């Protein structure tokens, strides 16, 4: 069964297909979508990495919320890959 990209996105977001055209506007102000930001930062903090020397790679970073928080909280150098 062929599924369009829009239909796949709608299913993944548990949204009506008719809302897909409005999604950029609906989610524009969300800072961290679909991630457990607090848990990620806590896990990274518990590793005892050297601030300014350790690096983090944020794959599929979206708006970069995880990278920004890791840089602020842990002093990690970050690279975002969309």
N, C-alpha and C positions, 0 to 999 in steps of 0.2 A: 504494500500500500504506500503510494507516494505521499509524502507530507511536505508541505512548504516550510520554508525557514520560519515564516511568521507563525504558522501553526505550532511548530516545535517550540518556539519562544513562548507562545501563549500557554502551552501545556506546562513548560518548565516553571513559569511564573504563577501557575494556577489562575490564569486570567482569561477573560473572554477574548476571542480572536479580534473582535471589533475594537478592543482597547489598545492593540499593538501600535497603531498609528500615534497614540497619545503617550506611550511609555516614556520617551525621552523627557517630556514635560513632567510626567508624574513622578519620575525618580530623580530628577535633576538636583534636588536638595538633600537626597539621602547621602550621608557621608560614608557609611560602611554598610554595604548591602550583601547579605548572604554569608557573612563571616562571623566567627566568634572572636572578635577583636580582643576582648579582655583575656580570654584563655590563651590566645596566641602570644600576647605580650607577657603573660605570666610564665608560659613555658620557655620563652626566649630568655627572660630575666633569670630563671632558675639555672640556666646553663653556665653562668659565671663567665661569660665572654668578655674580652677586653674592649671597653668602649673606644671607638675610633680606629680599632684594628680589625675587629670582627665585621663580617659582611653578611647581609641577608639578601636573598633573591626572592622577589615577590612576583610569582608567575600569575598571570591573569589578574593583575592588580586593580583593575577597574579605576577608581578614583585615587588609589594609592593610600587608603586609610591605614592599612597595616604597616606599610613602609614608613609613613609619617610618624605613626605612634612608636614604632621600634626605634626610629632615629631620635625622637624626643625622650623616650623613657629609658632606653638602653644605650643610647649613643652609638647605635649600629649604623654603619654605612650601608645604604640600601640602593638597589637597582630594581626598577620596575620594568616588567615585560608584559605588554598587553597581548 
